Amino acid sequence: MEVRPRRFITSRDWPQREPPPRRKVLLAFLQAEREQARPFPTMRQIADHMGWHNEQSSRDALMGLIRDGWVRMAQDVDAKRKRIYWELR
């Protein structure tokens, strides 16, 4: 089986600063999901957990964590279907 290269969206290797309070709660939720060996939660699951009414808030907070280097997002380069992989720091 051939290993496909992954293209990481972020370039930071380590977190640059402490996340804001709401993002800390989101990061704790993501870490708890990972510890329980669950797949990465959907935007709707994140919004429900955080008490937000729409998924855009989830995307914004998640992109903030990605920008700061707390979460890494990658996708297969040659995949026919878009597959996204996540790593937490």
N, C-alpha and C positions, 0 to 999 in steps of 0.2 A: 504494500500500500504506500502510495506516494504521499509525503508530507507536504502540505501546501503552506506557503509562507503567509504570515498574517501581517496586515498593515495596521499599526497602532495609530489611533486618531490623535493621541496626545504625545508630546515630545518630552514632557517632564518625567524624570525617573522617580523622584521623591516629592512628597507634599512640600509645598513652598511656605504655607502658613496654616495656622489653626483655622478650621472651618467655623462659620458663624453658628450660633446656637441651634437654629432649626436644621441646618445641614448636619450638625453633630447627631441630632436625633435620627435623621435619615441614615447616616452612616452606621449608627448603632443597629438600626433595623436591618440594613443590608448585611452587616456582619453576623447578626443573629440568624438570618436566613441561610447564610453560607455555612455556619456552624451546624445547622440542622440538616445539611446536605440537600437543601431544596434548590431548584433552579432559580435564576435571577427573577425577581418579581416583575410583573407587568407594571406599566405606568398607572393603571387603574388600582392595582393592589397597593402601590406606594401612596397614591392619593387617599385611598380609604384609610390606610394606617395613619397617615399624617393629619387626617381630618380636613383635607382640601376637597373642594367641590369639582375641580376639573383636572384633567391629566396634564395640562400645560404647566401647571405649577410643579408637578413631578418632574417633567422634562427640564424645566429651568433649574431646579435644585440639583438634579442629577448632572446637568451640564456644568454647573458651578463646581461640583465635586470633581468632575473630569478635568476641568480647566485648572483646578488647584493641585491636581495630581493624586487625589485620594482614591479615585477609581480610574482604571484603564479600560478602554474599550478597543476591541480589535475586530476586524472582519476578514474572512477569507478573500484572497485576491482573485483566485481563479474559479470561485464557486459559481455554479449556475444559478443557485438561489442564494440570496444574501443571508449569510449567517454571521451573527454577532456574538463575540465572546467578551466576557467581563472579568476583570481582576480587581480585587480590593487590596489596598495597602494597609 
